[in-house]
Amino acid sequence: MHGAYAPFFRDFPEPEKQRAREKIKKAFAILADQMGDKAFVISNDMTIAACYLFWILMVAPKSGVDLPANLQNCLDRMKAMPSVIRAFAEEGLS
């Protein structure tokens, strides 16, 4: 999924960006289905997969991709973690 974001970080034409959005949306639909009602992508416990997914989810809205509800909830849950809040503050992110 990481590579699908390339058009948004380089000067790609809009048709390439739209193709990337569609690819990302399809991947999110599969992931959301597999995740179901778990708190994180693999289980109710955070794993390294959830940590990697955090960046993927965080960039999605900035790329014009809406997240399925369960993936948005996962992102919100991770953003509320004290360690993430502290890291964002130290990096000047919001």
C-alpha positions as CSV (number, residue, x, y, z in Angstrom):
1,M,0.0,0.0,0.0
2,H,2.9,2.3,0.7
3,G,3.9,2.5,-2.9
4,A,0.4,3.5,-4.0
5,Y,1.0,6.9,-2.4
6,A,3.8,7.8,-4.8
7,P,1.7,10.0,-7.0
8,F,0.9,12.2,-4.1
9,F,4.5,12.8,-3.0
10,R,5.8,13.5,-6.5
11,D,4.5,15.8,-9.3
12,F,2.2,13.2,-11.0
13,P,-0.7,14.3,-13.2
14,E,-4.2,14.1,-11.8
15,P,-5.2,11.0,-13.8
16,E,-2.3,9.1,-12.1
17,K,-3.4,10.3,-8.7
18,Q,-7.0,9.2,-9.4
19,R,-5.8,5.7,-10.3
20,A,-3.8,5.6,-7.1
21,R,-6.9,6.7,-5.1
22,E,-8.9,3.8,-6.6
23,K,-6.1,1.3,-5.8
24,I,-5.9,2.6,-2.2
25,K,-9.7,2.5,-1.8
26,K,-9.8,-1.1,-3.0
27,A,-7.0,-2.1,-0.6
28,F,-8.7,-0.4,2.3
29,A,-12.0,-2.2,1.5
30,I,-10.2,-5.5,1.7
31,L,-8.3,-4.6,4.9
32,A,-11.5,-3.2,6.5
33,D,-13.3,-6.5,5.7
34,Q,-10.5,-8.6,7.2
35,M,-10.2,-6.3,10.2
36,G,-13.9,-6.6,11.1
37,D,-14.7,-5.2,14.5
38,K,-11.2,-5.7,16.0
39,A,-9.6,-2.7,17.7
40,F,-6.5,-3.0,15.5
41,V,-5.8,-4.5,12.1
42,I,-4.8,-8.0,13.3
43,S,-6.3,-8.3,16.8
44,N,-7.5,-6.2,19.7
45,D,-3.9,-5.8,20.7
46,M,-1.6,-3.4,18.9
47,T,1.1,-5.1,16.8
48,I,3.8,-3.9,14.4
49,A,1.3,-4.1,11.6
50,A,-0.9,-1.5,13.3
51,C,2.1,0.8,13.8
52,Y,2.9,0.6,10.0
53,L,-0.8,1.0,9.1
54,F,-0.9,4.1,11.2
55,W,1.1,6.1,8.6
56,I,-0.9,4.6,5.8
57,L,-4.2,5.6,7.4
58,M,-2.9,9.0,8.5
59,V,-1.9,10.0,4.9
60,A,-5.2,8.7,3.3
61,P,-7.3,11.8,3.9
62,K,-4.5,14.1,2.7
63,S,-4.5,12.1,-0.5
64,G,-8.3,12.4,-1.0
65,V,-9.2,8.9,0.2
66,D,-11.9,8.4,2.8
67,L,-11.3,5.7,5.3
68,P,-13.8,2.9,6.1
69,A,-15.3,3.4,9.6
70,N,-13.4,0.7,11.3
71,L,-10.1,1.9,9.9
72,Q,-10.9,5.5,10.9
73,N,-11.7,4.2,14.4
74,C,-8.3,2.4,14.5
75,L,-6.5,5.6,13.4
76,D,-8.4,7.6,16.1
77,R,-7.6,5.0,18.7
78,M,-3.9,5.2,17.9
79,K,-3.8,9.0,17.7
80,A,-5.2,9.1,21.3
81,M,-2.4,7.0,22.7
82,P,-0.1,9.0,25.1
83,S,3.0,7.9,23.2
84,V,1.6,9.1,19.9
85,I,0.4,12.4,21.4
86,R,3.9,13.0,22.8
87,A,5.6,12.1,19.5
88,F,3.3,14.4,17.6
89,A,4.0,17.2,20.0
90,E,7.7,16.7,19.8
91,E,7.6,16.7,16.0
92,G,5.2,19.7,15.8
93,L,2.5,17.6,14.2
94,S,-1.2,17.6,14.8
